[in-house]
Amino acid sequence: MMDNDLKVWRAKSDVTQAELADEVEVSRQTINAIERGRYDPSLELAFELADYFECQIEDIFQYDPEE
């Protein structure tokens, strides 16, 4: 699993889970699951999220191979 700061980025941008989900064309439940660490996004979705926030994927997602 990956750690992520998606909730932080979303809060900084003042966007709801539903609004973000609409922007990247997934369900609100998917955004919620990513934020709670229950779901790792596809590489494509990770790029879309980084593009939305105008940052690098590594700014949002941190991979720990020890987990």
N, C-alpha and C positions, 0 to 999 in steps of 0.2 A: 504494500500500500504506500501511497504517497501522502506526505503532509501537504497542507495547502493553506494559503491565506486568502482564499476567495472571498470569504465573508468580510475581511478587512478591506479588500479592494472594492467590494460592492458598497460597503458603508462609506468609504471615502468618496465614492462617486454618487452617493445618495440615490441608489437604484434598488428597487425591490427584487426579490427572487423572481417574481413573475415577469417584471420588465426585462431583466437580464435573460431569462429563458426565452422570451419572445425575440429578443435581439439575436440570439444564437440558435434559434429554432429547435429548442428542446423543451421538455416539460419543466414546470416549477419544481416538481418532485425530483427531477434529475439534479437541478442546482442544489436543492436541499441535501440530497444524498452525497454530493461531492463535498459540500461544506462540512457535513458531519463525518466525513471520512469513510463512508459506507460504499462509495463508488469511485473508481478511478476513471476519469474521462478518457475517451479515445484521443490519440495524438491530434487528430483533426479538430476535435472540440477544444482541446487545450490551446491550440493555435488560435482558434476563433475567440476564445476568452481573452487571450493575451492581446489579440488585435483590438478587441472591444475596449480594453483598458489602456491600450497604447503602451504596452510594456513587453518584457520578455517572458516566455513561459516560466523560466526559472524564478522570476519575481513572484509568481503565484504558487507554483508547485515545486516541492522539494522531495527528491527521491532518496530514500534511505534503504540501501540494499540489505542492511542488517535486520530490518523489520520482517 
